[in-house]
Amino acid sequence: MNRRSWLFGALAGLVGVGAIAGATTTEQTLVVTDTTGTDLLTVPVSTGTELVVAYTHSVERTLVRDIYIVENGGFIMTRMEFSSFGAGLPAQADVTVEDGRYVYEPPEQQHAYLRVGTGFVADHDLIVDGDRYDLTEMADGNTVELRIAQRRSLL
């Protein structure tokens, strides 16, 4: 093979590698782990996927829903819905009322992970695009951490 043929072959190979590298996608997965780092749940998600952490307030005994969306490999809380004011709820915040429930829309803030201290009284559930998962049962009432894992794959 002469030098010119070798050069064209090498360039063609680089173009092919570039085409393959350009044909990759990033897949996102919601990963729920326990305090030891053991995966308890993995769910495919995409940007804009809605996550809800729903639980019963331990003192007020009313439903609380913390609503997040997946954004930039993390979470943004878009709203909190609750029925009464109690410990840990935004008593001083500017809230609206929708269907008899208080709604708080916090300033946009990116969270790299969410840590949820589950409990049998609160009975924490995770709702991902309408699918419900019992966080309290899967963690046996202990703390869980939610993260978005990124994985690149070739098309």
N, C-alpha and C positions, 0 to 999 in steps of 0.2 A: 504494500500500500504506500503510495507516495504521500508526501507531506500535505499536499492540498486535499486529497481524499480524506486523510486522517482528520484534518481541521474541520472539514464539512461534517464528518461523522460525529466529531465531538460536539460541534455546535447543535446538530440535530438532537443529540442526546440531552443536552442542556435545555433545549426548547421543550422536549418531551417531559423532563423532570419539572420544569416550570408549569407546564399544562396540568400535570398531576397535582402539584402543590396548589395550584389555583383552583382545583376541583375538590377542595376539602370543605367540609362543613363542621361547624361546632355544635355538638349536641350538649344539652344541659340536662342535668338530673338533680332533682331534689333528694338530698340524702339526710335521713334522720338517724342520729347516733345516740347511744347512751353515754354515761359518764366514763366508760372504759374505752370509748371510741369504736365500739362494735356497731356495725350497720344494723338498724332495726327496720328500715324501710327505704326503698329507692323508687322514685317515681319520675318518669320523663316529664320535663316541663319546657316551656319556651318563654321568650320575653313576652310579658303581658299576662302570663298565667296568674290567676287569682288564687291566693292561699288564705284560708280562714282558720284562726285558732279560736275555737269556741269553748267556753267553760262556764260553770256556775260560780258566781262570786261567793266566796266562802262565808261571808258575813251576811250579805244582803239576800243570798239565795236566789239571785236573778241571773239571767243569761247575759254574758258578755261575749262580743264577737270582735276580735282584732283582725282587720282585713289588710292584706299585703298583696303587692304584685311583684313578680320576678322582673328585675331590671338590672342590666349591667353586671350579671353574675352575682347578684345579691337580692335584697328585699327592700321595698319601699312601703311603709305603712300608709294606706290611703284613707282609712277611717277606723273608728272604734264605735261600736253600737252597744248601748247599755240601757237598763231600765230604771236604775236608781243610783244615787250618789253614795259611795262608800269608800272604804280604804283602798287606795291604789287607783281609783277612778279619777278622771280629770274634773274635779269639782270647781276649779277656778277657770276652766277653759270656756271659750266661746263655743256653745253647742247649738244645734238646731234640733227640732223635734220632727220625726218622721214616723208615722203610724204608731204613735204613742211611745216611741223609744227615742232616747237621746243619741245624737250623732255628733261625734267630734272628728274633724278633719285636720290632722296635725300638719305642720309645715313639712315639706318634703325633705326626707333624710334617708340616705342610703345606709343599709345595715349589711355587713358582710355575712353575718350569721344571726340566728335567733336562738336564744336559750330559754327553754320553757321548763319551769319547775312544776311538773304535773302532780296531781294529788287525787285521791279517791273521792274527796268531798267535791272538789271542783270538776272532776271527770272531764279532763281536757280531750278535745277532739281536734283533729286536723282535717280540713276539707280542702281538697285540691281539685279545682274545676268540677265540683259537684260530688266527687268521690270522698266518702268519709272514712277516716282511720282513727281508731281509739288510741291516742297517745298514752293515756294513763295505763291502760292494760299492757301495751307493748313495752313500756318502761317500768312496769310494776310500781307505779307511783313515784318514780325517781325523775331526775332532770334529764331532758333530751336537748340535743342541739340540732338545728336545721341549717343546712348549707346547700349551696348550689355548686355542683361539680361540673367542670367543663371537660369535654372530651372531643378531640378532633378526629374526624374519620374521613377516609377517602370516599368519593362518590363512586 
